[in-house]
Amino acid sequence: MTSNPSSYTPISCEFHDLLEELATVRKPAPIRYQDDDGALQHRVATIADVFSRNGAEYLSLSSGETLRLDQLVEVNGDKLTDYCAISLNG
């Protein structure tokens, strides 16, 4: 898990909602993310919780792992890059 929350980049609200929905239904999902060294990792796990701590957002997996949301690449077939961050310009 990345330990420097000051460099956290918020994800889009829509992708965050998707993660919360998956946590609610407790269905295992394929998850791709970049680890602390930048290597692409893959898990199939249930999202147990989505939470905030010290200025960053995380999800905990049924495997016991905790991932920062800005490390995610793809969850359940949905790519984070397909979701736009909210623009203050409308």
C-alpha positions in Angstrom: 0.0 0.0 0.0 1.3 3.5 -0.8 2.1 5.3 2.4 2.3 8.9 1.2 -1.2 10.3 1.2 0.0 13.8 0.3 0.6 12.6 -3.3 -2.9 11.1 -3.5 -4.8 11.9 -6.7 -8.6 11.7 -6.2 -10.5 9.5 -8.6 -13.8 10.3 -10.3 -17.0 10.2 -8.3 -18.6 7.8 -10.8 -15.7 5.3 -10.4 -15.9 5.7 -6.6 -19.6 4.9 -6.8 -18.9 1.7 -8.8 -16.4 0.6 -6.1 -19.0 1.2 -3.4 -21.6 -0.8 -5.4 -19.3 -3.7 -5.7 -18.6 -3.6 -2.0 -22.3 -3.6 -1.3 -23.1 -6.7 -3.4 -20.0 -8.6 -2.1 -19.3 -10.2 -5.5 -15.7 -11.2 -6.4 -14.3 -8.9 -9.1 -11.1 -8.9 -11.1 -9.0 -6.0 -10.0 -5.9 -4.6 -11.8 -3.7 -2.1 -10.0 -0.1 -0.7 -9.9 1.8 -1.7 -6.8 4.2 0.7 -5.0 7.0 -0.2 -7.5 4.7 0.6 -10.5 4.3 -3.1 -11.5 0.9 -4.2 -12.7 -0.8 -6.6 -10.3 -4.0 -8.7 -10.7 -6.4 -10.0 -8.1 -9.8 -11.5 -8.1 -11.3 -10.6 -4.7 -14.4 -9.1 -3.0 -14.2 -5.4 -2.1 -14.9 -5.4 1.7 -14.8 -1.7 2.2 -14.1 1.7 0.6 -12.8 4.3 3.1 -10.8 7.5 3.6 -7.8 7.9 5.9 -5.3 10.7 6.3 -6.3 12.5 3.1 -6.4 9.5 0.8 -9.0 6.9 -0.2 -8.6 3.2 0.0 -10.4 -0.1 -0.5 -9.9 -3.2 1.5 -10.1 -6.6 -0.2 -11.3 -10.0 1.1 -7.7 -11.1 0.7 -6.7 -8.7 3.5 -4.9 -6.3 1.2 -5.6 -2.6 1.2 -5.2 -0.5 -2.0 -5.2 3.2 -2.6 -7.9 4.1 -5.1 -5.4 6.1 -7.3 -3.4 2.8 -7.8 -6.4 1.1 -9.5 -6.2 0.5 -13.2 -9.3 -1.6 -13.8 -12.1 -3.1 -11.6 -14.6 -5.6 -12.9 -13.9 -4.6 -16.5 -14.2 -0.9 -15.9 -11.0 1.1 -16.5 -10.3 4.1 -14.3 -9.1 6.1 -17.3 -12.5 5.8 -18.9 -14.0 7.9 -16.1 -13.3 11.6 -16.1 -12.5 13.5 -12.9 -15.0 16.3 -12.1 -14.1 19.6 -13.8 -14.6 22.8 -12.0 -15.2 24.5 -15.3 -18.3 22.6 -16.0 
